Amino acid sequence: MGSIQCALINLPGMSHGCVASSTDFRTCKGSLLKLGVKKAHHYEARKSVAKIGRMGARMEGAGVGTEKGAGAAVGVAVKDEGLSFKVLKGRPLPFGSTARDGGVNFAIHSTRATSVTLCLFTLSDLQKGVVTKKIPLDPLLNKTGDVWHAFLPGTFEDLLYGYKVDGQYCAEEGQRYNPSCILLDPYAKAVISRGEYGVLGSGGNCWPQMAGMVPIPDDEFDWEGDLPLKLPQRDLFIYEMHVRGFTNHNSSRVNYPGTYLGMVEKLEHLKELGVNAIELMPCQEFNELEYYSYNPVMGDYKMNFWGYSTINFFSPMIRYAAAGVGNCGRDAIHEFKMLVREAHKRGIEVLMDVVFNHTAEGNEMGPTLSFRGLDNGVYYMLAPRGEFYNYSGCGNTFNCNHPIVRRFIVDCLRYWVIEMHVDGFRFDLASILTRASSLWDGGNVFGNDTERDFLTTGTPLSEPPLIDMISNDPVLHGVKLIAEAWDIGGLYQVGSFPHWGIWSEWNGQYRDIVRQFIKGTDGLAGAFAQSICGSPHLYQEGGRKPWHSINFVCAHDGFSLADLVSYNQKHNLANGEDNNDGEDHNNSWNCGEEGELVSLPVQHLRQRQMRNFIVCLMVSQGVPMLSMGDECGHTKGGNNNTYCHDNYVNYFRWDKKEESKTGFFNFCCLMAKFRSECESLGLEDFPTAERLQWHGHQPETTDWSESSRFVAFTIVDSMKGELYIAFNTSHLPVLVTLPTRPGFKWQPLVDTSKASPYDFLADDLPNRSIAIAQYAQFLNANIYPVSSYSSIILVLSPDGDS
C-alpha cells in the first residue's frame, strides 16, 4: 500500500469519468498510475493553466488567493464606513451563520488559527471587490475550543459574509493559513459571486471574490404541504440528468432555459417516460469557469459543465437559478425548493449527485477558497510532509473520516433532507468515503486503541466511521443512499461497499456484462443471466436485495446509448486534448460502420440494439437507471468525455424527441409502463426456481457454454400470469420451442427486430389484431423465430380454442 500511496501523492489529476465509464475495470484499475502519469499534462493544462494562469492574470483586487510566497493575490480593499455593529460573544454551535434571537450568530471551526476576522459585504461592494466592514474577533471573548463565534444583533437582508483567517504557514506540516484571502464559510447556505452562468466577472475575472449569504428570520417557502414520497426502492426508475443541459437548447422553448424553473416546465416529459426518480448531476455551488479557455475545435470556450468540483456543499448552484444572485441567493434556494416540490407533486423523487471526495481547491497549486484556508490539515488527506493525496484524480482528497469532516458531511446531508426536501443522494467516487483519514486515531474514533491505529492514511476501512454515521443517522433514516463504489486510487468495491443493509451501488459490473453480451461477446451467457436476476453473486451473500443494484448501461461519463451502438472508438477531438482524454475501453460496437452517416441496414441494426438494451434494463431485477437524452437517441458524436461542453453536445434535443415520439421514445415509454405493471420485474428478493425457469432453444434445456449467445427464461407474474423473455445476441436467427402450458398459449408483446411501432404491440396499436395474426402460424405450433441481435417478450394468456 505504501508504494501506491507514494504514487498517489500529488498524482496529476485525471477525470474520474475515465474510471467511472470504464467497461473493463480490471484493465483500468491495473493501469491507474500509468494513466495518471500519461495524462499529467492534461491535468496541468486544465487545472494549472485554465484556473491558476487566468486567475493570477485577472484577480487583482479579488480575494481568492494562492499560497503565501507563491504569487498570492492582492487582498480586497476595505470600505469601513457608514456601518456599525454591536458584536456580542455568540455561541459556538451550530456551525455557520444562523438567524436567531433578534440577530445572527456566526460560528466557524479552525484548529490552529491565531486570528479570525468576520468580513461583511453589500452585494454592490462584493461586485467591486470591496469589503464593506471588517470585524476582528476577540480570541478571549469570541472563541470556545477551536470554534470562533460572534453574535450581531439586528436584521441583515442584503449582507454577505466571509472570513479572514491567520495562522502559521507551514506547508510541510499541513498548515496553509493565508490572511490575504477572504474565505467562504463551509456552512454558508448560499454563495454569491457572478450572477449569470458562463459570464466572466469584472475585468474578465473567472474567480471573483465569493461570499456567503447572511440569513434573515422568517425566510419561509410555501411547501404547500409537501411530504417525502418514500417510494419503495424496488419500484424506482431513475433518470440521471443535468439541470442546465435539460432545457438550455433553444428547442426546449421554456421561459427559463437552463434553470431549475426551466426543469419544472418540462417535468411532464419525465412523467410521460415513466420516471419516478431524478438523479441530478452536481447542483451544489461550483465554478463553471474553472476550465475556461478557448477551444479552437468547437469555436467556443471550455466550461466545467458537469460540475464535479464543488466549492460549497450547502449552497445550491446559484447560476442554475433564473433569479441569479437576486435577494442574495434566497431566490435561488426557493427555485430549487420549487423544483423539488413540483417533482413530488408528479410522484417523482429527487436524488442529488454529491461530490464529497474532493473540492475545487485542487492541489497545492490551486486556489484558497474555503477549506484550505480554514483547516487544511483537517479537511484534506495529507502525506507526512504536507503533500495532498489524490485518490480522486482531481488534485486533493477530502479527509472524510476525520471527526470534524464527517460531522460536516452529515450536517450537510441533513440540511438537504430537512430544508430542501431531497429524497436521497448518489455519492461520487464513494470509495474515498471508506478510506482512513490523515492522522488516523483509533482511540478517538472507536474509544479504545486497536491495531487500526497503525493504518496508513487512505487505507480502506471495513467499518468506516462516516458510512456508519450516515447509515445510522435518525434524520437520514429512509433516505436513498447510492454509492459509486470505486475511486481513482484503484479501490473497487462494487458488491463489497460497506453498506449496513442500506446502501445501494451503481452496478458497474452490470454495465460491463450487458454491453458485452448484447453486442455478441462469447462466454458471458451465465454472467448475463446473473445480471438479469439482480446480481446475486454481488449482493445476496452480504444480506442485500436486488434493488441494492442500480442497473445502468450508460451514464453521463462515457458513450450515450446511441453512440454505444455507433462507434467502436472514442472521438474526443472536440475536447481540445488530441483525443487523449476519456476512456479507451468502452465495449461498444458500431454495428458494422463507424459514425452517423451509414447504410440503412446498419441504421436498422443500431435501432434494434438500442431496443435490446432498453428491454434488458426493464426486465432485470434491480433499479433501472437511464441517462438523459438516451430515450430520444441523443448522440454526442462519439465523444465519451463531454465534461467541458456547454453546447448542443450535452443539451437535451427537444426537436429530436418530436422526431422519435412514435419511434424509440415511444418504445422506452411502453417498456417502462410494462415494467411498472409487472410485479415480477421488481421483486423484493432474488428470484428462486419456483418463480423463474431458464430455457435454451428447447424448454428447460439451457446452454451456458462459452459459445452461447442465447438466454431465455420464464417468470411467473401475479399481474400478467407468466412471461417468456429471450435474448438472441448471435448473428444467426434461432427457432425456439416454447414451454408448454396446457390451456394457455403465448401471445406476442415485444420483438425488437420489428420496425416501430410494431416492436411493442400495445393495446391501442392500430391494426394490432392483424399484427398478432402474423405470428399465429408459429405460436399455434408453440414455436417462435427469434431474429439475430433481438429480444422478445411473450405473455401467457388463456387459449380460447381449448
C-alpha positions in Angstrom: 0.0 0.0 0.0 2.9 2.3 0.7 4.2 2.4 -2.8 0.7 3.1 -4.2 0.2 5.9 -1.7 3.5 7.5 -2.7 2.5 7.4 -6.3 -0.9 8.9 -5.4 0.6 11.9 -3.6 0.0 14.8 -5.9 -0.8 12.5 -8.8 -1.6 14.7 -11.7 -5.4 14.7 -12.0 -7.4 12.7 -14.5 -11.1 12.9 -14.9 -12.9 10.5 -12.6 -15.1 9.8 -15.5 -12.3 7.8 -17.1 -12.7 5.1 -14.5 -16.4 5.6 -14.0 -17.1 4.9 -17.6 -14.7 2.0 -17.9 -16.3 -1.1 -19.1 -13.4 -3.2 -18.1 -12.4 -2.0 -14.6 -9.8 -4.6 -14.1 -7.9 -3.2 -17.1 -8.5 0.3 -15.9 -7.5 -0.5 -12.3 -4.3 -2.1 -13.3 -3.3 0.9 -15.4 -4.4 3.7 -13.0 -0.9 5.0 -12.1 0.3 4.7 -15.7 -2.7 6.6 -16.9 -2.2 9.3 -14.3 1.3 9.9 -15.4 0.4 9.7 -19.1 -2.3 12.4 -18.6 -0.2 14.7 -16.4 -0.2 17.4 -19.0 -4.0 17.3 -19.2 -4.3 18.0 -15.6 -1.8 20.7 -15.6 -3.4 22.3 -18.7 -6.8 22.0 -17.1 -6.0 22.9 -13.5 -2.9 25.0 -13.8 -3.5 27.0 -16.9 -7.3 27.2 -17.0 -7.5 28.0 -13.3 -4.3 29.5 -12.0 -2.9 31.2 -15.0 -6.1 33.2 -15.7 -6.7 33.7 -12.1 -3.3 35.2 -11.5 -3.8 37.5 -14.5 -7.4 38.5 -13.6 -7.6 38.6 -9.8 -6.1 41.9 -8.8 -8.4 43.3 -6.2 -10.1 39.9 -5.7 -9.9 37.9 -2.5 -9.2 34.5 -3.9 -5.6 33.7 -3.1 -2.8 31.3 -4.0 -0.2 30.3 -1.5 2.0 32.7 0.6 5.2 33.4 -1.2 3.8 31.9 -4.4 2.2 34.9 -6.1 -0.6 35.5 -3.6 -3.4 37.7 -5.0 -3.8 41.2 -3.8 -6.3 41.4 -0.9 -9.6 43.2 -1.4 -10.0 46.8 -0.4 -11.8 47.8 2.8 -14.6 50.3 2.8 -15.1 50.5 6.6 -17.5 53.4 6.7 -21.2 54.0 7.4 -21.9 50.7 9.1 -21.5 49.9 12.8 -22.3 46.7 14.6 -22.6 45.7 18.2 -20.5 42.5 18.5 -21.5 40.1 21.2 -20.0 36.8 22.3 -22.2 34.5 20.4 -22.4 30.7 20.6 -20.1 28.0 19.2 -23.0 25.9 17.9 -24.5 25.4 15.4 -21.7 26.0 12.8 -22.4 28.5 10.1 -24.5 31.6 10.3 -27.8 31.3 12.0 -30.6 33.8 12.3 -31.8 33.7 15.9 -32.7 35.7 19.0 -33.1 39.0 17.1 -29.8 38.8 15.2 -27.3 36.4 13.5 -24.9 34.0 15.2 -21.6 33.3 13.3 -19.6 30.2 14.2 -16.6 28.7 12.3 -14.1 25.9 13.2 -10.4 26.3 12.8 -7.9 24.2 14.7 -4.8 26.3 14.6 -6.0 29.8 13.6 -4.4 32.6 15.6 -6.9 35.3 14.5 -10.2 35.4 12.7 -11.9 38.4 11.1 -15.5 38.5 10.0 -15.8 40.3 6.7 -19.2 41.8 5.7 -20.2 42.9 2.2 -23.1 44.5 0.5 -23.8 42.9 -2.9 -22.6 46.0 -4.7 -19.4 46.1 -2.7 -18.7 42.5 -3.4 -19.0 43.0 -7.1 -16.5 45.8 -6.8 -14.1 43.6 -4.8 -14.5 45.8 -1.7 -15.1 44.7 1.9 -17.9 46.8 3.5 -17.0 46.1 7.1 -14.3 44.1 8.9 -14.9 42.8 12.4 -11.9 41.2 14.2 -13.0 38.5 16.7 -11.6 38.6 20.2 -9.9 35.3 21.0 -10.8 35.6 24.6 -14.5 36.6 24.1 -15.3 35.1 20.7 -13.6 31.7 20.9 -14.7 28.4 22.5 -12.3 25.5 22.0 -11.4 25.6 18.3 -14.6 27.4 17.3 -14.6 31.2 16.7 -18.0 32.8 17.1 -19.8 36.1 17.4 -23.4 37.4 17.5 -24.6 40.5 15.7 -28.0 41.9 16.8 -30.2 43.1 14.0 -31.6 42.1 10.6 -29.3 41.9 7.6 -31.3 41.4 4.5 -28.7 42.5 2.0 -25.5 41.5 3.6 -22.9 38.8 2.7 -20.0 37.5 4.7 -16.7 35.7 4.7 -13.7 35.3 6.9 -10.0 36.3 7.0 -8.1 33.6 8.9 -4.5 33.9 10.0 -2.1 31.3 11.5 1.2 29.7 10.8 2.0 29.0 7.2 3.9 25.7 7.1 3.1 23.5 4.1 5.3 20.7 5.4 3.1 20.5 8.5 -0.1 20.8 6.5 -0.9 24.4 7.6 -1.7 26.8 4.8 -3.2 29.9 6.5 -3.3 33.0 4.3 -4.8 36.2 5.7 -4.8 37.8 2.2 -7.7 35.5 1.3 -11.3 36.1 2.3 -12.7 32.6 2.8 -16.1 31.1 2.3 -17.8 29.6 5.4 -18.2 25.9 4.5 -21.7 26.1 6.1 -22.9 29.1 4.1 -26.3 28.4 2.7 -25.9 30.4 -0.5 -22.7 31.5 -2.2 -22.7 34.7 -4.2 -20.2 35.8 -6.8 -21.2 36.1 -10.5 -24.9 36.1 -11.3 -25.1 34.7 -14.8 -23.9 31.3 -16.0 -20.8 31.5 -18.2 -20.3 35.2 -17.9 -17.0 36.4 -16.6 -16.7 38.8 -13.6 -15.4 42.3 -13.7 -12.2 42.7 -15.7 -12.6 39.2 -17.2 -12.1 37.6 -13.8 -13.0 33.9 -13.8 -12.8 33.7 -10.0 -14.1 37.0 -8.5 -14.5 37.2 -4.7 -17.2 35.0 -3.3 -19.2 35.4 -0.1 -21.9 33.7 1.8 -25.5 34.9 2.4 -26.2 36.3 5.8 -29.5 34.7 6.8 -32.6 36.5 7.9 -35.5 35.3 10.1 -38.9 34.3 8.6 -37.5 33.5 5.2 -40.2 31.0 4.6 -41.1 28.9 1.5 -44.6 27.6 0.8 -44.1 23.9 0.5 -47.9 23.5 0.0 -48.0 20.5 2.3 -45.2 18.7 0.6 -44.1 15.4 2.3 -41.5 12.8 1.4 -42.8 10.3 -1.2 -40.9 7.4 0.4 -41.3 5.2 -2.7 -40.1 1.7 -2.3 -36.6 1.5 -3.8 -37.5 -1.6 -5.8 -40.1 0.4 -7.7 -37.8 3.2 -8.8 -37.0 4.1 -12.4 -34.1 6.6 -12.1 -33.3 9.3 -14.7 -29.8 10.8 -14.5 -29.9 14.4 -15.7 -28.3 17.7 -15.8 -30.2 20.8 -14.8 -28.8 23.2 -17.4 -28.5 20.7 -20.1 -32.1 19.6 -19.8 -33.7 22.8 -21.1 -30.9 25.1 -22.5 -31.3 24.0 -26.1 -33.5 26.5 -28.0 -35.9 23.7 -29.0 -37.0 23.4 -25.3 -39.0 26.7 -25.7 -39.2 27.2 -22.0 -39.4 30.5 -20.3 -36.3 30.0 -18.2 -33.9 27.8 -20.2 -31.1 26.1 -18.3 -32.5 26.7 -14.8 -34.4 25.0 -12.0 -37.6 26.7 -13.2 -36.9 25.5 -16.8 -36.8 22.0 -15.4 -40.2 22.5 -13.7 -41.7 23.4 -17.1 -40.5 20.1 -18.6 -41.3 17.7 -15.7 -44.2 16.3 -17.7 -41.7 14.7 -20.1 -40.3 12.6 -17.2 -43.9 11.6 -16.2 -44.6 10.6 -19.8 -41.4 8.5 -19.8 -42.4 6.7 -16.6 -39.6 8.1 -14.5 -40.3 8.3 -10.7 -36.8 9.5 -9.5 -34.4 12.0 -10.9 -30.7 11.9 -10.1 -29.4 15.5 -10.5 -25.8 15.9 -11.6 -24.0 18.3 -9.2 -26.2 21.1 -8.1 -24.0 22.4 -5.2 -22.1 25.6 -5.9 -19.2 25.1 -8.3 -17.4 27.4 -10.8 -18.4 26.6 -14.4 -15.5 28.8 -15.5 -12.9 26.6 -13.8 -11.6 25.3 -17.2 -12.3 28.5 -19.1 -10.2 28.6 -22.2 -10.8 29.0 -25.9 -11.5 25.7 -27.7 -10.5 26.2 -31.3 -12.0 22.9 -32.4 -15.5 24.0 -31.3 -15.0 27.7 -31.7 -16.3 28.3 -28.1 -15.0 28.2 -24.6 -14.4 25.2 -22.3 -16.6 25.0 -19.3 -16.8 22.8 -16.2 -20.2 21.7 -17.5 -20.7 18.6 -15.4 -19.9 20.3 -12.1 -17.8 17.7 -10.3 -15.7 20.3 -8.5 -17.6 21.6 -5.5 -16.9 24.9 -3.9 -19.6 24.8 -1.2 -21.7 21.8 -0.3 -24.7 23.7 1.3 -25.4 26.2 -1.4 -27.4 25.3 -4.5 -25.7 26.2 -7.7 -26.8 29.9 -7.9 -26.3 30.3 -11.6 -28.8 27.5 -12.2 -31.5 29.9 -10.9 -33.4 32.2 -13.1 -33.1 34.8 -10.3 -29.3 34.5 -10.2 -27.9 36.4 -7.2 -31.2 38.1 -6.6 -32.2 38.6 -2.9 -28.6 37.5 -2.0 -29.3 33.9 -3.2 -32.5 33.3 -1.3 -34.5 33.3 -4.5 -32.2 30.6 -5.9 -32.9 28.5 -2.8 -36.6 29.0 -3.3 -36.3 28.0 -7.0 -34.6 24.7 -6.1 -37.3 24.1 -3.5 -39.9 24.7 -6.1 -38.3 22.1 -8.4 -38.4 19.5 -5.6 -42.0 20.4 -4.6 -43.2 20.2 -8.2 -41.4 16.9 -8.8 -43.0 15.5 -5.7 -46.5 16.6 -7.0 -45.8 14.4 -10.0 -44.7 11.4 -8.0 -41.0 12.0 -8.8 -38.4 11.7 -6.1 -35.3 14.0 -6.2 -31.8 12.5 -5.7 -28.6 14.6 -5.7 -25.2 13.6 -7.0 -22.9 14.8 -4.3 -19.1 15.1 -4.6 -17.6 14.7 -1.1 -14.4 13.1 -2.4 -12.6 16.3 -3.3 -13.1 20.1 -3.7 -12.4 22.8 -6.3 -9.3 23.9 -4.4 -7.2 21.3 -6.2 -3.6 20.5 -5.2 -1.0 22.9 -3.7 -1.2 24.9 -7.0 -4.9 25.5 -6.6 -6.8 28.5 -5.1 -7.5 29.0 -1.5 -11.3 29.4 -1.4 -12.6 27.9 1.9 -11.4 24.6 3.4 -7.7 25.0 2.7 -7.5 28.4 4.4 -9.6 27.3 7.4 -8.1 24.0 8.3 -6.0 22.4 5.5 -4.8 19.5 7.7 -8.3 18.7 8.8 -10.2 18.9 5.6 -7.7 17.2 3.3 -5.9 13.9 3.3 -2.2 14.8 3.7 1.0 12.9 3.5 3.6 13.3 6.3 5.3 16.2 4.6 2.0 18.0 3.8 1.5 16.8 0.2 -2.0 16.1 -1.0 -3.1 12.6 -1.5 -5.0 12.3 -4.8 -7.4 9.4 -4.6 -9.9 11.5 -6.5 -7.7 12.2 -9.5 -8.6 15.9 -9.1 -5.7 17.2 -7.0 -6.9 16.6 -3.5 -8.9 14.1 -1.4 -11.5 15.1 1.2 -10.5 13.8 4.6 -13.9 12.2 5.1 -13.3 10.1 8.2 -11.8 12.9 10.3 -14.3 13.7 13.1 -14.8 17.3 12.0 -15.2 16.4 8.4 -17.6 13.6 8.9 -19.7 15.8 11.1 -19.7 18.4 8.3 -20.8 15.9 5.7 -23.7 14.5 7.9 -24.8 18.1 8.7 -24.8 18.9 5.0 -26.9 15.8 4.1 -29.3 16.6 6.9 -29.7 20.1 5.6 -30.6 19.0 2.1 -33.1 16.5 3.5 -34.7 18.8 6.1 -34.6 22.1 4.4 -34.7 21.2 0.8 -36.8 18.0 1.0 -34.3 16.0 -1.1 -35.1 12.2 -1.2 -31.6 10.8 -1.5 -28.0 11.0 -2.6 -25.7 9.4 -5.1 -22.1 9.7 -3.8 -19.5 10.3 -6.4 -16.4 8.1 -6.0 -17.8 6.9 -2.8 -15.0 4.5 -2.0 -13.0 7.5 -0.9 -15.5 7.8 1.9 -14.3 4.5 3.2 -10.6 5.4 3.5 -8.7 6.1 6.7 -8.2 9.8 7.4 -4.9 11.6 7.9 -3.5 11.1 11.4 -5.8 8.2 11.9 -6.6 7.8 15.6 -8.4 4.6 16.6 -8.8 5.7 20.2 -10.5 8.9 19.1 -12.8 7.2 16.6 -13.6 3.9 18.4 -12.9 4.8 22.1 -10.0 2.4 22.5 -6.6 1.8 21.0 -6.6 -1.0 18.4 -4.4 -2.3 15.7 -6.3 0.2 13.5 -4.1 2.9 15.0 -1.3 1.7 12.7 -3.3 2.1 9.5 -1.7 4.3 6.8 -3.6 7.3 5.5 -6.1 6.2 2.9 -6.3 2.6 3.9 -9.7 1.2 3.2 -11.7 0.6 6.4 -14.2 -2.3 6.9 -16.3 -0.1 9.1 -15.7 3.5 8.1 -17.0 5.9 10.7 -18.6 8.2 8.2 -20.6 5.5 6.5 -21.6 4.3 10.0 -22.8 7.8 10.9 -24.8 8.3 7.7 -26.3 4.8 7.9 -27.5 5.2 11.5 -28.4 8.8 11.5 -32.0 9.2 12.6 -32.7 12.2 10.3 -31.3 10.3 7.2 -33.3 7.1 8.0 -35.2 6.0 4.9 -33.3 8.3 2.6 -31.9 6.7 -0.6 -28.1 6.2 -0.4 -26.3 5.2 -3.6 -22.6 4.6 -3.8 -20.4 4.9 -6.9 -18.3 2.2 -5.3 -14.8 2.9 -6.8 -12.2 5.7 -6.8 -9.2 6.7 -8.9 -6.8 5.1 -6.4 -7.8 1.7 -7.6 -10.2 0.8 -4.8 -13.1 -1.1 -6.4 -16.0 -2.1 -4.1 -18.9 -3.0 -6.3 -20.6 -5.7 -4.3 -18.4 -5.1 -1.2 -19.1 -1.5 -0.3 -19.7 -1.2 3.5 -23.5 -1.0 3.4 -25.2 -1.6 6.8 -28.0 -3.2 4.7 -28.9 0.3 3.4 -26.5 1.4 0.7 -27.2 0.7 -3.0 -24.5 0.8 -5.6 -24.1 1.9 -9.2 -23.5 -1.6 -10.6 -20.6 -1.2 -12.9 -20.4 -5.0 -13.5 -23.9 -5.0 -14.8 -23.0 -2.3 -17.3 -19.9 -4.2 -18.4 -21.6 -7.6 -18.8 -24.7 -6.3 -20.5 -22.8 -4.2 -23.0 -20.6 -7.2 -24.0 -23.3 -9.8 -24.1 -25.8 -7.7 -26.2 -23.1 -7.0 -28.8 -22.4 -10.7 -29.1 -19.3 -11.4 -27.0 -18.8 -15.1 -26.2 -18.5 -16.6 -22.7 -21.0 -14.3 -21.0 -24.3 -16.1 -21.0 -24.1 -17.1 -17.4 -22.9 -13.7 -16.2 -25.7 -12.1 -18.2 -28.3 -14.3 -16.5 -26.9 -13.3 -13.1 -27.2 -9.7 -14.1 -30.9 -10.2 -15.1 -31.5 -11.6 -11.6 -30.2 -8.6 -9.8 -26.5 -9.7 -9.5 -27.0 -12.1 -6.5 -23.2 -13.0 -6.8 -22.6 -9.4 -5.6 -25.3 -8.7 -3.2 -27.0 -11.8 -1.8 -24.2 -13.1 0.5 -24.0 -9.7 2.2 -27.7 -9.7 3.0 -28.7 -7.1 0.4 -31.5 -7.3 -2.1 -31.8 -7.0 -5.9 -32.9 -3.4 -5.5 -29.5 -2.5 -4.0 -28.2 -2.8 -7.6 -28.6 0.3 -9.6 -28.6 -1.1 -13.2 -27.4 1.1 -16.0 -25.9 0.7 -19.5 -24.9 4.4 -20.0 -24.3 7.4 -17.7 -23.1 11.0 -18.1 -19.5 9.9 -18.5 -18.9 7.6 -21.4 -20.9 7.0 -24.6 -24.5 7.8 -24.9 -26.8 4.9 -25.8 -26.9 5.9 -29.4 -23.1 6.3 -29.5 -22.6 2.9 -27.9 -24.1 1.3 -31.0 -22.5 3.7 -33.4 -18.8 3.9 -32.5 -16.0 1.4 -31.9 -13.6 4.2 -30.8 -13.9 7.4 -28.9 -13.9 10.6 -30.9 -12.9 13.3 -28.4 -11.1 15.8 -30.6 -13.8 18.4 -29.7 -12.3 18.5 -26.2 -9.1 20.0 -27.5 -6.9 17.3 -26.0 -5.9 15.5 -29.2 -8.2 12.6 -28.3 -6.0 11.6 -25.4 -8.7 12.1 -22.7 -11.6 9.8 -22.0 -11.9 6.0 -21.6 -10.4 3.7 -24.2 -12.3 0.6 -23.2 -16.0 1.1 -24.0 -17.2 -2.3 -25.0 -19.1 -0.6 -27.8 -20.0 -1.9 -31.3 -20.8 0.3 -34.3 -22.8 -2.5 -35.9 -20.5 -2.6 -38.9 -19.8 1.1 -39.9 -18.3 3.9 -37.8 -20.1 7.2 -37.2 -23.5 8.6 -38.1 -23.6 8.5 -41.9 -24.1 4.8 -42.5 -26.2 2.5 -44.7 -29.8 1.7 -43.9 -29.2 -1.9 -42.8 -26.7 -0.6 -40.2 -29.2 2.1 -39.1 -31.8 -0.6 -38.5 -29.4 -2.8 -36.6 -28.5 0.1 -34.3 -32.1 0.8 -33.6 -32.6 -2.9 -32.8 -29.6 -2.9 -30.4 -30.8 0.2 -28.6 -34.2 -1.5 -28.1 -32.4 -4.6 -26.8 -30.6 -2.6 -24.1 -33.9 -1.0 -23.0 -35.6 -4.4 -22.8 -32.7 -5.7 -20.7 -32.8 -2.7 -18.3 -36.6 -3.1 -17.9 -36.7 -6.8 -17.3 -33.7 -7.0 -14.9 -34.2 -7.3 -11.2 -32.8 -4.2 -9.5 -33.4 -0.5 -10.2 -33.1 0.7 -13.8 -31.3 4.0 -14.5 -31.5 5.9 -17.8 -29.2 8.7 -18.8 -30.7 12.0 -20.0 -31.4 12.0 -23.8 -30.9 8.3 -24.3 -34.7 7.9 -24.6 -34.5 10.0 -27.8 -31.3 8.6 -29.2 -29.1 11.6 -28.3 -25.7 11.5 -29.8 -22.5 13.2 -28.6 -20.7 12.4 -31.9 -18.7 9.6 -30.3 -17.3 11.8 -27.5 -17.2 9.8 -24.3 -15.9 12.6 -22.0 -18.0 15.7 -22.6 -17.2 17.4 -19.3 -16.3 20.7 -20.9 -19.1 21.4 -23.4 -21.8 23.9 -22.7 -23.5 23.4 -26.0 -25.6 21.0 -28.1 -23.2 18.1 -27.4 -24.6 18.0 -23.8 -28.0 19.6 -24.3 -31.3 17.6 -24.5 -32.6 18.0 -28.0 -36.3 18.5 -27.7 -36.6 18.6 -31.5 -35.2 15.1 -31.6 -37.9 14.0 -29.1 -40.5 15.1 -31.6 -38.8 13.0 -34.3 -38.8 9.9 -32.1 -42.2 10.3 -30.5 -43.6 7.3 -32.4 -40.3 5.5 -32.6 -37.7 4.8 -29.9 -39.0 7.3 -27.4 -42.4 5.6 -27.6 -40.7 2.2 -27.1 -39.0 3.4 -24.0 -42.3 4.7 -22.6 -44.1 1.5 -23.3 -41.3 -0.7 -21.8 -41.2 1.5 -18.6 -45.0 1.2 -18.3 -44.9 -2.6 -18.8 -42.2 -2.9 -16.1 -44.4 -0.9 -13.6 -47.3 -3.2 -14.3 -45.4 -6.4 -13.7 -45.0 -7.5 -10.1 -42.3 -9.9 -11.1 -39.8 -7.4 -12.6 -39.2 -5.5 -9.3 -39.0 -8.3 -6.7 -38.3 -7.7 -3.0 -35.8 -10.6 -3.1 -33.8 -12.6 -5.6 -36.0 -14.9 -7.8 -36.0 -18.6 -7.0 -36.6 -21.7 -9.1 -40.3 -21.7 -8.1 -40.7 -18.4 -9.9 -38.1 -18.4 -12.6 -37.0 -21.1 -15.1 -34.2 -20.9 -17.6 -34.5 -22.1 -21.2 -32.5 -22.6 -24.3 -33.6 -23.3 -27.8 -35.7 -26.0 -26.2 -37.7 -25.6 -22.9 -35.6 -26.2 -19.7 -32.6 -27.1 -21.8 -30.0 -24.4 -21.1 -26.7 -23.6 -22.7 -24.2 -21.9 -20.5 -21.2 -22.8 -22.7 -18.6 -20.3 -23.9 -20.1 -20.1 -27.3 -23.7 -19.5 -26.2 -25.3 -16.2 -27.2 -28.8 -17.1 -26.3 -30.5 -16.6 -22.9 -34.2 -17.2 -22.2 -36.4 -17.6 -19.1 -40.0 -17.7 -18.0 -41.1 -15.8 -14.9 -44.4 -16.1 -13.0 -46.1 -12.8 -12.6 -49.1 -12.2 -10.3 -50.4 -9.5 -12.7 -49.6 -10.9 -16.1 -49.7 -14.6 -15.4 -46.3 -15.6 -16.9 -43.8 -14.1 -19.2 -41.4 -15.6 -21.7 -38.3 -13.4 -22.3 -35.4 -14.3 -24.6 -32.3 -12.6 -25.9 -30.5 -13.8 -29.1 -27.2 -11.9 -29.5 -25.9 -14.1 -32.3 -25.6 -13.0 -35.9 -27.8 -16.0 -36.7 -31.6 -16.3 -36.1 -32.9 -19.2 -34.0 -36.2 -21.1 -33.9 -37.1 -21.7 -30.3 -39.6 -24.2 -28.9 -41.7 -22.5 -26.2 -42.6 -24.1 -22.8 -45.9 -25.9 -23.0 -48.7 -24.6 -20.7 -51.9 -26.7 -21.1 -55.0 -24.5 -21.6 -52.8 -21.4 -22.3 -51.0 -20.0 -25.3 -48.2 -17.5 -25.7 -49.1 -14.1 -27.1 -46.5 -11.7 -28.7 -45.8 -8.4 -27.0 -42.3 -7.3 -27.8 -40.0 -8.1 -30.7 -37.1 -5.7 -31.1 -36.4 -7.0 -34.7 -39.7 -5.4 -35.8 -39.9 -1.8 -37.0 -41.7 0.7 -34.9 -44.5 0.8 -33.9 -44.7 -3.0 -34.2 -41.7 -3.5 -31.9 -44.2 -3.3 -29.0 -47.8 -4.5 -29.6 -49.6 -2.1 -27.2 -53.3 -2.5 -26.6 -54.1 0.8 -28.5 -51.9 0.0 -31.5 -53.8 0.4 -34.8 -54.2 -2.9 -36.6 -52.9 -4.8 -33.6 -55.0 -7.8 -34.3 -53.5 -8.1 -37.8 -50.0 -7.9 -36.4 -50.7 -10.6 -33.9 -52.3 -12.8 -36.6 -48.9 -12.8 -38.4 -47.4 -14.7 -35.5 -50.3 -17.3 -35.3 -48.6 -20.0 -37.5 -45.7 -20.1 -35.2 -47.4 -19.7 -31.8 -50.1 -22.3 -32.7 -47.1 -24.7 -33.1 -45.6 -23.5 -29.9 -42.5 -22.1 -31.6 -41.1 -18.6 -32.3 -38.4 -17.4 -34.7 -36.0 -15.1 -32.8 -34.1 -13.0 -35.2 -30.4 -12.2 -34.9 -29.5 -9.5 -32.4 -33.0 -9.3 -31.0 -35.0 -9.8 -27.9 -38.7 -10.9 -27.4 -41.3 -10.8 -24.6 -44.3 -13.1 -24.8 -47.2 -13.1 -22.4 -49.2 -16.3 -21.4 -52.9 -16.0 -21.9 -55.9 -18.4 -21.9 -56.2 -20.4 -25.0 -59.7 -19.6 -26.4 -59.7 -22.6 -28.6 -59.2 -25.0 -25.7 
